[in-house]
Amino acid sequence: MNLPLWLRRLHRRGAALSLLPVLLAGLAVHAPARAEAELALKPCRLPGFPTELQCGVLKRALDPAQPQGRQIALQVAVVPALARNKLPDPVVFLAGGPGQSAIELLPTLAGRMGRLNQRRDLVFVDQRGTGKSASLACRDERYLPLSKQLDREAMLQELQQCRAELQKLPHGDLRFYSTWIASQDLDAVRRALGVAQWNVIGGSYGTRAGLDYLRQFPGAVRRAVLDGLAPPDGVLPLSLSQDGYEALQTLLNECAAEPGCARAFPELRAQWERLLASLPRELSLRHPLTGKSETVRLQAEDLVMRLRSPLYVPSLRSALPAAIAQAAQGNFDALLGVASGMSGGRGGQLSTGMHFSVICSEDYPRLATRDAATLSGPAAFYARVCRDWPRGEVPAAFYEMPKAQSPVLLLSGGVDPATAPRHGERVLQALGPLARHELVPGAGHGVMGLPCMRDTLARFIEAKTDEQALALKTDCAARMPLPPAFVPPNPELPAAAARPTAEKRP
């Protein structure tokens, strides 16, 4: 699951409605299909992708209960199959977040799915609220001053202002951006394309979208691959806290057990605990994107949150012991640099309004039953935001995961700080005998991008029969090791020689 950058910073203390009656919600799910809306595909090009695509727009009702009411435009992009005689079952990708644009990710993902693209179209749909599909984007928080990003009250005000601006838009009724409505949009795209069945690939939050699509439209799915499970019956703000904490503890334990790391950083856990105990305090830090120095008041919770983002990626994770050791000696630049390693990149910015519209509708009702005094980290922040955020009615069936009716391959990274393997095991039990769960111990958040797993994914979808798909060996990355901790040539030198971080104690 991906989070807005400022929320990763809030958690790394660890990434994303007038109520509709339940009866109407149920009717919307099961109502007979109307005549299909038009989806005329035309040649187009996208920045960063070398070949011509087919793009189009599908009109959908903002409120499913009012099909003739306010309409929104779903953006669709298709990478045509290379073969002249293509197969009839395309591949559709469901993006993460909540809030990522699938089409912005297309240049990266289409390259990784080149084998599948030989004989199958690749379909990318910007989910409502993302990309150019009735966007609910807020100001790009990556460029906000650090002092604002690390100030929860300031970020609450930023979100309140964004929410007020979004609600003025023609499509700004924030009640109608839930996952279950987006599933109906997705199936409307399938029908408009004239596809009987397709293969669904989802990553992170896209697994929640994929599981709901399987629930509502099981007959439309030939095969499904779900990577980094965020099931609908989980409470994301709570699981993020638990998974992030466990991932950090695993890192500290690994360093103590690995001879090279233990020699270089023999007191890493003690340093980490002393570092937390030394906060809050004022520090001069350099903004990772603008390069400007700022004086900020760093809280212990803010420090924990900064560690969550690099835990996503094993190569960044390996630099954390050295960064923690340097921060314990007063130099926070390395920690800030490693924590910002995922700040840029194509598709990195989330649609914040869509992110909260989804979580406030689907997760907050169960979060709100908890004693507010017991909530901390992202759970406490989400609770405050969602208290005033418009929420849509979500059918009770949304939280269920019926038995799979077609083969489903579930993927989990062993050190994933956002969607831990335990979620994949729970989904496996719910989906039943047509599901398989592959755990890659040395992977973080996202498994299908690994070179050998791309081939595994393709073979799973290419298999002629369900039996052949389920019998495939999927453990090609099972022995892939985690990168060892990065140890500077002289571990003492970086901290001793680095420019001292200016510090102002309260």
N, C-alpha and C positions, 0 to 999 in steps of 0.2 A: 504494500500500500504506500502510495506517495503522498507526502504532505506539503503544504505551502512551506516555503523556506523558513518564515518566521515561526511557524508552528513546530518545525523540526527543532528550532532553537528553543522553543518553549518545552519540548518534550525530551530532547536529548538530555533532558531531565527524564532523553532516550536515544513528511509525509511524512482522498483523499468531502400560509395556506388557510384560507377559510377551509374548514375540513370537509372533504367529500364524504358523503355517507358511505359506509362500508358496502351497502347494497349496490350503490352505483359503481363503486370500485370493482365489485365482483362482476357486475354486468359488463363493465368495460373490458374485463379480461376475457369473458366467454362469449361476447356478442358475435354474431355472424359477421364475416368479413364483408365490407362494403366493396363496391367496384373500385379497383385499384387506381390510386392516383398516378399521374404521369411522372415518369422518371426518364427524361430524355438525356442520354449520355452524349457528350461532345468531346472532341479532342482537347486536351489541356496539358499544361506543363506545371511542375512544381519546382521551386528552388531546391537545389541539392539532389535532384533526381534526373538522370541523364536521358531518359526516353519518354516518349509521349504516353500520356494516360488518357483515360476516359472519365470525365467528371459530369456530375449532374446534381440537381436539387429536387428533393421530394418534400412536398408540402404536407404538414401534419397539424392536427388540432392541438393547440396548447393544452386545453382541457379535454381529455378523452370523452367526457360525458357530454360535451357540446361540439360534435363533429363539424358543425357549420359555423362555429365561433371563430375566435382569433386563431390565425394560422402562423406556424413557424416554418422555416426552411431548413431541412436537414441536408448537410453537405455530404456528398458521396463521391469517392474516387475509386476507380478500378484500374488495377495493373493487368492488362490483358495477357492471357497465356501466350507463350511463345510458339507453341505447336499450332499448326493449322487445324488439326482435328483435336480440339481441346475436350477435356472431360466435363461433364455437366454439373459437377459439384465443386463450386469455388470454395475458397478459404476466406473467412471473415475474421478480422482481428478486433478484439475489444480492449480498449486502452485502460490504463490504471488511474490512480488518483485517490478518490474521485476528482476529476477535473482535467485530465489530460486530453489533448486532441489526438485522435487516432491518425488523422491526415498529416499532422505535423510530424508524427513518428514514421510515416510511410517511407521516406528515403532510407532510413536505417533498417527498418524491419523488412522491407521488400527485398533488400540485398541479402538478408539472412535467410529468407525463404525462397531463394533462387531455385532450388531443386523443385519445390512444389509449384513454382510459377512456370515450369516447363510445360505442364499440361493443364494447369488450373489457373483461373483468374484469381487475383487477390483483391479483396474488397475491404475498403476502409470507410467507416462511417463516423463522422463527428457526432458523438452523443449529444442530445439536446443540452444546451448550456455551455458547451465547449467549442473551441475553435471558432468557426463561422456559423455554427448551428445555434442561433439565438444566444450568442455569447453572454455569459454572466461573469466576465473577467473583471477583477478589481485592478487597482494600480499595482504595477510590478514591485512587490515588496523587497525584491533582491537589492534594489538600489536605494531603499530607505536608509536613513542613518542608523548605525548600529544602536545608538542610544534609544531609538524608537523601536527597533526590532526586539530589543531586550527589555522593553517596558510593557508589561501586560496591559496596564491601563491605557497606554497610548495605542496599542494594537486593537484593543476593544473599541476605542473611539474611531480608529481607522476603519474597522469593519462596520461599525454603525453608519458611518458616512457612506461607505460603499453600498451597503444595503439600501439606504435611502435613495441613492442615485440609480441603482438597478431597478427599484420598484417604480421609477418614473418611465422606464422603457416600455414600449408597446408589448413586449413579451415578458414584462417584469413581475408577473404573478409567480412568486417563488415556490408556491405550493406544488407546482406541476413539473418538477424535475427529478422525481424519484426513479429508482432503478426499474421498478416494475412497469412504469410508463415507457421508459426507454426501451424495454424489451419489446413492447408492442410496436414502437417505432422501427426497431431493427427488423422485425418480421414483415413489416410493411415494405421495407426496402427489398427483402428477399422476394416477396411476391411481385413487386414492381419490376424486378430483374428477371422474372420468369423462372426462378430457381425452385426446384422441388425440394432438394435437400442441400445443405452446405456443411462445411467443416468449421467449427468454431474454435478459435484460439484466444484465450484471455490471460492477461497477466496482472497480478496484484488485485486492485479493485475490480479489474476486468474479470476476475474469477467469480466475484459476487454477481456481476452482470451475467456471466455465462451460466452460473447455476440457476439464476432466475429464468433465463431464456430456456434452459433445459426443462424447468418446471412448467412454464407456460406453453412451450411449443416443442415437446419432445420429438414429435414426428418430423420436425424440420431439421434435425441434427443427425448427420451421418457419423461423424466422429467429433470428439472435443478434447482439447488439451488445455489444462488449467494450471498455471504456474504461479505459486505463491498464494496459497488459499486464504481468502478473506470471506468466509461463509456468511450468509445472511443472518444466521442465528447468533452470531457473535456481536459483541458491543465494541466497536472498533476503538474508541478512546480508551477503554479499559484494557483491552488486549495489547494495544500499543505500549502502554506503560509496563505491563508484565513482560512482554517479549523483549522490549528494549533493555530492561533491567537484567534479565537472564542472559542476554547476549553480552552485556558488559561484564558480568560476573564470569562468563565463560572465557572471555579474553584475558582477564586477570589471572584466572586459574591456569590457562594455557601458558602464559608467560612464566609462571612459577614452575611449571613442569618441563618447559623447553630449556635445555642447558644454555644455549646461546643467549636467549632472552633473560634467563635468570641471572647469568653472569653480568650482563650489561645493566640490568635494572633489578637488582636483588631486593629492593624495598618498594616495588611498584605499587602493591596494594596499600601499604602504609603511606606512601607518598600521595596516593589518590585520596585516602581518607583525611590526611592532614590538609590537603588542598581544599577539600570540601569544608573542613572545619575553619579554614582561614577566611571564608567568605561570609558576608559580603564585604567587598572593598572596591575602591575606585581604581581603574586602570586606564592607561593610554593604549588603545588598540588601533591597528590599521584596518580600514574597511577592505575586505578581500576583493571587491570588484572595483571600487573607485580609487583605492589606494590612499584615501584621506585618513589622517590620524584623528581619533576621537577619544574623548574622555567618557568612559561609561562606568556605571556601577554594576559590577558583576555579582549576581546572586549564585548560590550553590546550585539551585535548580537550573539556572542558565548554563552552568558548566556541564551538568549532566546531559542537558539537552544537546549540547554541541557535539557530544560523542556519538549520537545516534546516526547521523548521516553517513560518516565514514564506515560505520559498522555494516552498512548495506553492501559495500564492495570490498572483497578480501584484500585487494591491493592497497586500498586506503586504510583498511583495518590494520594492516601490518605495520603502519607508521604510528599508530596510536601509543604504544608503550613509550617510544622516544618523545612524542609530543607531550604526554602526561608528565614524564620525568622533567622535561624542560619547563613546563608550566609550574611544577612544584618548586622550581628554583627562580620563579618570577618572570620567565619569558613565555608569554602566551602566543607569540606569533605563529609558531609551528602548529599548535593546536587549532588556531583560527584558520590557518591555511589548509590543513587536512580536512577540517569541518566544512570548508567551502568547496571541496573537490567536486561536489555534485551540483553546484549552484547554476552552472551554465549548461549549454548543450541543447540540441534540438528537442523540443517537446518538454523542456524542463520546467516551464512556468505553468502552473495550474490555473484553472478558472476557479477563483476562490468562491464566488457566489454559488456556482454549481456544487462545489465541494461541501459547503455548509448546508445547502438545500437538501442534498442527499443524506448527510449524516444526521442533521437535525430532524428529518422526517423518519429515518429508519432506525437510528441508534439512540437518539436522545430520549424517547419515551421510556426505554428500559434503563437508561442512565439516570433519569430523573427519579427513579424509585430508590436510589441509593441516598444515604445520609450525606448531604453536601459537605459536612465537616470531615468526612473520611476520604474525599476526593482530592487528588493532587495531580500535578503535571498536566498532561493534555486533557485528562478527564475533567479536571476542574475548569480548565479554560473552555472546553467545548460546552460544558454545562452552562457557563455564563453566557456564551454567545447564543446558544440554542434557546435559552430561556425566552428571548425576544424575536427569534428568527421565525418567519412564517413556515408552518409545517403542513405537509399533505397527509391525507389519510392513507395508510399502507395496509393492504389486505393481510389478514392473519396468515394466509397461506404463503405469503412471501417468505416467512421465516422457516418454512419447511423445505426439506430436500428429499423428494420422492426417489424411489429406485430408478437408476438410469435405464433407459431403453435402448441405448447404443453405447459403444465403447467410449470410455473416458479415461484419459491419462492424466494423473495428478502429479505435479512436480513440487518438491520442496528443497530449499537450501538448508543445510545443517546448522549454519550460524546466522540465519535470517533474523534480523532484529524487529521485523515488522509483521511477517506472516510465518510464524514458527511452524516446524513440522507437525506439532500436535494438532493444528487446525486441519492439515491434510489427512491425518489419521481419522479425525472425526468425520470428515467429508467422505472418506473411503467407506467407513461403516454405514453411512447413510445411503450412499449410492448403490452399494451392493456388488454382486458378482461381476458386473460389466465394467467395474472401475479398477484401475491399477494405480498404486502410489509409489513413485520412485523418489527416494531420498538421496541427495548428493551431499555427503557430509562436509565437503570442502567448499561449498557454494554459499553465497549470501542471498540477497534478495533478487531472485531471477535466475533460473536454471536453463531455460531453453535457448539462451544466447550462447552457451558454451558450444564450441565447434562440434564435438561429437554428438551433443544433444540435438543440434539442428538436424543432423542426419537421422537420429532416432525419431524425432518428431515427424519428419518427412516419411519415413518408412511406416510409422504408425498410421498415417493418413492414407498412404498409398496401398496398404495391404488390401488384397482383393476381398477378403471375408472378415467378418468380426472375429472369428476364431483365430485367424492368422494375426490380426492386430493385437489381440489380447495375449498371444503366445510369444510376441516379440521380446527379445532381451532388451531391457532399457537401462542397464546398469553400466553403460560405457564410462561414466564419470565417477563411479562409486569409489575408486581409489585415488581420485585427484586430490593431492594434498593442499592444505591451506598454505599460502605463502608464509615463510617464517617471519618473525618480527624483524623490522628494519633496525639494524644496529649501526649507528654512525661509526666511521673508522676509529674515532676516539669519543666514546659516549660523553666524556666530561667536557670536551671542547665546545660543542654547540652552546651549552648553557653558560660556560665561563666566558667564551669569546663573544657571545651575542650581545647586541646592543641592549643594555638593561631596559626593561620595561618601566616606564615612569609610573609611579604608584603614589596614590594619595589615600592614606588611611583615614577613615572617618574619625 
